[in-house]
């Protein structure tokens, strides 16, 4: 798994005060897989001190990696963007035992994925946060003519926002990019770098939970297709800053 960190000045100051963490960051740069093993179990209590961008290349995950549970048998496959995982739509999923969005007031979640044309109509393929309370859901809806449209759902406290439009369809069996940004109470969705929908929501940062990939956390609405990369950035990116696909 690849993890890329972008240090802020505040993080540099903290690094100086804590040499042991500096060693860990160096290890993370040299050995990304080990970095996930260490960091996946860590919940940051002060995001003003440490702010990092996390990028997961799913096909590079190793069995038995700390903080990761594999359900079923998602299969590594090569694609033009790296090493992906192929999910069977029946019982393949990953569960990450921490919440990469914890304590973030703004963020961008990006996914490079390839939905299959014969997947089920509703597929919850990225679930971050709690099972039924504060959470971000990124989902697809597959139409009868084998196209798909995006469904993104954010819940924070007693507030919730769902961004979905069945007229904004895209072809299946092709690699695509989806993104969700949250900043200053505004949630925005993008597909292939094009802004689709936006809506306001009173947002309080998440404090707990975990992440599931390929299925909802309670193991319903399985995803059929391939996922190559998921990147989480602790700020709202512009489309020009998104991961590139062709």
Buried (B, 14 or more C-beta within 10 A) or exposed (E): BBBBBEBBEBBEEBBEEEEEBBEBBEBBEEEBBBBBBBBBEEEBEEBEBBBBBBBBBBBBBEEEBEBBEBBBEBEEBEBEBBBBBBBBBEBBBBBBEBBBBBBBBBBBBBBBBBBBBEBBEBBBBBBBBBEEEBBBBBBBBBEEEBBBBBBBBBBBEEBEBBBBEEEBBBEBEEBBBBBBBBBEBBBBBBBBBEEBBEBEBEBEBBEEBBBBBBBBBEEEBBBBBBBBBBBBBBBBBEBEEBBEBE
